[in-house]
């Protein structure tokens, strides 16, 4: 009987702490997307300063970032909070943009 009580208590505690952390992560998720957008902007700006990016590459990368921001704004207008599908789509767009930034900064093109 005592083992059953202890087991039930442990399951209850795990559920309580798990749901608390889940609620916190849900309320703070937008910070992750915004932080990634900011970091990518800084990477592009660093590429400009170092001469790793041409004007055309810079324009293309900034346009890609603007499209991601527009997608995020459109998703938030539809209900305020992002659904898991919208979040997944934005994360994938940010992943693709991050790869594009890396590739453009490391393509060894002649800089003008």
C-alpha positions in Angstrom: 0.0 0.0 0.0 2.8 2.4 0.9 4.6 1.7 -2.4 1.4 2.5 -4.3 1.1 5.8 -2.4 4.8 6.8 -3.1 4.4 5.8 -6.8 1.3 7.9 -7.1 2.9 10.8 -5.3 5.9 10.7 -7.6 3.7 10.5 -10.7 1.7 13.5 -9.4 4.8 15.6 -8.7 6.3 14.8 -12.1 3.1 15.8 -13.8 2.8 19.0 -11.8 6.4 20.1 -12.5 6.2 19.0 -16.1 3.1 21.0 -16.8 4.6 24.1 -15.1 7.7 24.0 -17.2 5.6 23.3 -20.3 3.5 26.4 -19.6 6.6 28.5 -19.1 8.2 27.3 -22.3 5.0 28.0 -24.2 4.8 31.5 -22.9 8.4 32.3 -23.8 8.7 30.6 -27.2 8.3 33.8 -29.1 11.5 35.0 -27.5 13.4 32.2 -29.2 12.2 33.2 -32.7 12.9 36.9 -32.1 16.3 36.2 -30.7 17.2 34.0 -33.7 16.0 36.8 -36.0 18.2 39.3 -34.2 21.2 37.0 -34.2 20.8 36.4 -38.0 20.6 40.2 -38.6 23.8 40.7 -36.6 25.5 37.9 -38.6 24.6 39.7 -41.9 25.8 43.0 -40.6 29.1 41.4 -39.5 29.4 40.0 -43.0 29.0 43.5 -44.5 31.6 44.9 -42.2 34.1 42.2 -42.9 33.5 42.3 -46.7 32.3 38.7 -46.8 29.0 39.7 -48.4 28.4 41.6 -51.6 25.7 44.2 -52.0 23.5 41.7 -53.9 24.0 39.0 -51.3 23.2 41.4 -48.5 20.0 42.5 -50.2 18.9 38.9 -50.8 19.6 37.9 -47.2 17.8 41.0 -45.8 14.8 40.3 -48.0 14.7 36.7 -46.7 14.7 38.0 -43.1 11.9 40.5 -44.0 9.8 37.6 -45.4 10.3 35.6 -42.2 9.2 38.6 -40.1 6.1 39.1 -42.4 5.2 35.4 -42.0 5.5 35.7 -38.3 3.4 38.8 -38.2 0.7 37.2 -40.4 0.7 34.1 -38.1 0.4 36.2 -35.0 -2.5 38.3 -36.5 -4.5 35.1 -37.0 -4.7 34.4 -33.3 -2.0 36.1 -31.3 -0.2 32.9 -30.3 1.6 30.7 -32.8 0.4 27.2 -33.3 2.9 24.4 -33.2 2.7 24.2 -37.0 3.3 27.9 -37.5 6.2 27.7 -35.1 7.7 24.7 -36.9 7.3 26.5 -40.2 9.1 29.7 -38.9 11.8 27.6 -37.3 12.4 25.9 -40.6 12.5 29.2 -42.4 15.0 30.5 -39.9 17.1 27.3 -40.3 17.2 27.8 -44.1 18.1 31.5 -43.7 20.9 30.6 -41.3 22.3 28.2 -43.9 22.0 30.8 -46.6 23.9 33.4 -44.4 26.7 30.8 -43.8 27.0 29.9 -47.4 27.1 33.4 -48.7 29.7 34.5 -46.1 31.9 31.5 -47.0 31.6 31.4 -50.8 34.9 33.1 -51.5 33.5 35.5 -54.0 35.5 38.5 -55.0 34.2 41.5 -53.0 33.5 44.8 -54.7 
